[in-house]
Amino acid sequence: MSELSVVRRVLAYLVLLAVTFLICFPLIWAFSTSIKGPKEVMATPPRLIPTEATAANYRNLITGKEQ
């Protein structure tokens, strides 16, 4: 394999990695937000990983209870 071929392959994988991150990040953010409490959802600055995860939002969704 030539050196140019290796560089192209590395660049291709870096581009694929960046595109994968751009596609997956909103899904990760949405799931992370779904397990946060009401105060943490509106916190400034926003955090990706909640300090205290809760399933209350899913429980309320299933039972039909409003927040």
C-alpha positions as CSV (number, residue, x, y, z in Angstrom):
1,M,0.0,0.0,0.0
2,S,1.4,3.4,-0.9
3,E,1.7,6.2,1.6
4,L,-0.9,8.3,-0.3
5,S,-3.4,5.4,-0.1
6,V,-3.0,5.2,3.7
7,V,-3.5,8.9,4.1
8,R,-6.7,8.8,2.0
9,R,-8.0,5.9,4.0
10,V,-7.3,7.6,7.3
11,L,-9.0,10.8,6.1
12,A,-12.0,8.8,4.9
13,Y,-12.4,7.2,8.3
14,L,-12.1,10.6,10.0
15,V,-14.8,12.0,7.8
16,L,-17.0,8.9,8.5
17,L,-16.4,9.3,12.2
18,A,-17.3,13.0,12.1
19,V,-20.5,12.3,10.2
20,T,-21.4,9.5,12.6
21,F,-21.0,11.8,15.5
22,L,-23.1,14.5,13.8
23,I,-25.9,12.0,13.2
24,C,-25.8,10.3,16.6
25,F,-25.3,13.3,18.8
26,P,-29.0,14.6,18.6
27,L,-30.2,11.2,19.5
28,I,-27.9,10.9,22.5
29,W,-28.9,14.4,23.6
30,A,-32.6,13.6,23.3
31,F,-32.2,10.4,25.4
32,S,-30.1,12.3,27.9
33,T,-32.7,15.0,28.2
34,S,-35.5,12.4,28.6
35,I,-33.9,11.0,31.8
36,K,-33.3,14.4,33.4
37,G,-35.5,16.0,36.0
38,P,-37.4,19.2,35.2
39,K,-34.9,21.6,36.9
40,E,-31.9,20.0,35.2
41,V,-33.6,20.2,31.7
42,M,-33.6,24.0,31.9
43,A,-30.2,24.3,33.7
44,T,-27.7,26.7,32.3
45,P,-25.2,25.7,31.0
46,P,-26.8,22.5,29.7
47,R,-25.1,19.2,30.5
48,L,-25.1,16.1,28.4
49,I,-24.9,13.7,31.3
50,P,-27.5,14.2,34.0
51,T,-26.3,14.4,37.6
52,E,-29.4,12.4,38.7
53,A,-31.1,10.1,36.2
54,T,-34.8,9.4,36.6
55,A,-37.3,7.3,34.8
56,A,-40.2,9.6,36.0
57,N,-40.7,11.1,32.6
58,Y,-41.3,7.6,31.1
59,R,-43.5,6.7,34.0
60,N,-45.6,9.8,33.4
61,L,-45.8,9.1,29.7
62,I,-47.0,5.5,30.3
63,T,-49.6,6.4,33.0
64,G,-50.8,9.6,31.3
65,K,-49.9,11.7,34.2
66,E,-48.9,15.3,33.4
67,Q,-45.9,17.0,35.1
